[in-house]
Amino acid sequence: MKQYDIYLADLNPSIGREQRGMRPVLIVSNNYENFLDIVTIIPATSQKEGRRIYPNEILLTTELQKPSILLCQQIRTISKKRLVKKLTSITNPDIQKKIVDVLCMRFENI
């Protein structure tokens, strides 16, 4: 299990507006932390027609079966027991950098 791997995860139960259900998640915790029994993830949702992509989201067009949106505003740490199976990895360094940039933007003082 490595940073930038995408897994299918069971995010139930959830509270409020948290993403729920069985869905792809991107592991963003570093490879050292990934030795623990928890990982930090960004959930993804499929792109619906006409759905706007916000600055705190990233559109993945080819990495999954359907175009999907990484919901960087919903970053969270979960137990590895929620991970069902590995789907793929993001190997494109440009997309990896964009993910880091969007995550860093969340913590800027603007």
N, C-alpha and C positions, 0 to 999 in steps of 0.2 A: 504494500500500500504506500503510494508516493504522492507528493504534492502534484497537483494537476491531473490526478486520476479522477475519472467520473464513475461513480457507483450508483446503482439503484438502491434506494434507501427507503425504509418505512419510517415516516415522520409522525405517525400516530402514536399516542394522542398528542394533540396540539391545543393551544389556548389562543383565543381571540383570532387575530388575523394571520397568525403564523401559517406558513405553508404546511399542508398536511397530506397524508396519503403516501402511496408508493410513487416515488418520483426520482429522477436523476439528481445527484448532488455532486458538486465539484469539491474535492479536498483541497483546502488552501493552507492548512497547517504545514509547517516545515517538516522535512523528513526525519529530523531528530525527534520532534514531538509526536510523530506518527508511530513511534515505538510504544507510546502509552496506550491505554485502553479507550481513549477518546480521540476524536479528530475534529478539526474545525472545518466547516463546510459552507458552501453557498448553494441553496436550493435552486433548481431550474424549473421553469414552467414552459409549456409549449406556446409558441407564438400564435395568437388568434389573429385573423384577418382584421386589419385596421388598428391593431393594438400599437400604441405609441411606445417607443423605447426611451426611457428616461435616462438622464445623465448618470444615475447610480445603478444602471443595468447594462448588461452586455448581451448583444445578440450573437448566438452561435448558429451559423447557417449550415455547416457541413459536419460538425462533430458528432451529432446525434441523428437518429432516424428522421426527426422532424426539426425544423428551425425552432430553437429554444432560447429562452431569456434567462440569464443568470441574474437572480434577484439579490444583488450585493447588499441591499439594505436589510436583508434577512440573514446575514451571516450568523452562524451559531455553532456551538460545540455540542457534539452528540457522542453517544456510546458507539463503539465499533459494532456492537450487537445489532444496531439498526441497519447496518450495511448488508445487503442481500447478495449482490454480485457486481463484479467490475464490468462496466460497459465499454469504456475506451479511455484514452488519455488525451490531453491537449498538449501537443508537442510543438506547435507553432510559437516561436519566441515572441512574435508580435502580439499574439492574443494573450500570452502569459503576461507580458508587460502591461497591456491594457487592463487586465484584471487587477494587477498590483496598483496601477495608477488610480483606478476607480475606488479601490479599497482605501488607499491613502487619502483620496479626496474626502472621504467620509469623516476623516479626523482633522481636516484643516480648519483653522479658525478663520471663518469668513464673515 
